[in-house]
Amino acid sequence: MRRDIKAFLIDVVEATDAILEAVNGIKLDDYCNSRLIRSSVEREFIISFRNKLTHEYVKVDNTLVWGVIQSYLQPLRSACVALAAESDPGAD
């Protein structure tokens, strides 16, 4: 059975929430110096980006990852919330 698109969208929202929680109140230096936080964040990223982080970890640019978090995560979350609401047959 195919998974409902809304379920995928909710997964993305939950993953972005987890990433935002992991980096809440820290700065780039804190991120770069904490393997635990970096691992947590990398685990939650969307599949293709996460695969890049996982398989090319030696070449990971933490500043780039931090930039993605700061610039693109909230807009992605907002878009997924809106799309999930649109895909809900009971939504107005």
Contacts in CASP RR format, 6 or more apart in sequence:
PFRMAT RR
TARGET T0000
AUTHOR 0000-0000-0000
METHOD contacts of the structure
MODEL  1
MRRDIKAFLIDVVEATDAILEAVNGIKLDDYCNSRLIRSSVEREFIISFR
NKLTHEYVKVDNTLVWGVIQSYLQPLRSACVALAAESDPGAD
4 87 0 8 1.000
5 83 0 8 1.000
5 87 0 8 1.000
6 84 0 8 1.000
6 87 0 8 1.000
6 88 0 8 1.000
9 80 0 8 1.000
9 81 0 8 1.000
9 83 0 8 1.000
9 84 0 8 1.000
9 87 0 8 1.000
10 80 0 8 1.000
10 84 0 8 1.000
12 46 0 8 1.000
12 76 0 8 1.000
12 77 0 8 1.000
12 80 0 8 1.000
13 77 0 8 1.000
13 80 0 8 1.000
13 81 0 8 1.000
13 84 0 8 1.000
15 44 0 8 1.000
15 45 0 8 1.000
15 46 0 8 1.000
16 44 0 8 1.000
16 73 0 8 1.000
16 74 0 8 1.000
16 76 0 8 1.000
16 77 0 8 1.000
16 80 0 8 1.000
17 77 0 8 1.000
18 40 0 8 1.000
18 44 0 8 1.000
19 40 0 8 1.000
19 41 0 8 1.000
19 44 0 8 1.000
19 45 0 8 1.000
19 69 0 8 1.000
19 73 0 8 1.000
20 69 0 8 1.000
20 73 0 8 1.000
20 74 0 8 1.000
20 77 0 8 1.000
22 37 0 8 1.000
22 40 0 8 1.000
22 41 0 8 1.000
22 44 0 8 1.000
23 31 0 8 1.000
23 37 0 8 1.000
23 41 0 8 1.000
23 69 0 8 1.000
26 34 0 8 1.000
26 37 0 8 1.000
28 62 0 8 1.000
28 63 0 8 1.000
28 66 0 8 1.000
30 37 0 8 1.000
31 37 0 8 1.000
31 38 0 8 1.000
31 41 0 8 1.000
31 62 0 8 1.000
31 65 0 8 1.000
31 66 0 8 1.000
32 38 0 8 1.000
32 62 0 8 1.000
32 63 0 8 1.000
32 66 0 8 1.000
38 62 0 8 1.000
38 65 0 8 1.000
41 65 0 8 1.000
41 69 0 8 1.000
42 50 0 8 1.000
42 53 0 8 1.000
42 54 0 8 1.000
42 65 0 8 1.000
43 50 0 8 1.000
44 50 0 8 1.000
45 53 0 8 1.000
49 68 0 8 1.000
53 60 0 8 1.000
53 65 0 8 1.000
85 91 0 8 1.000
END
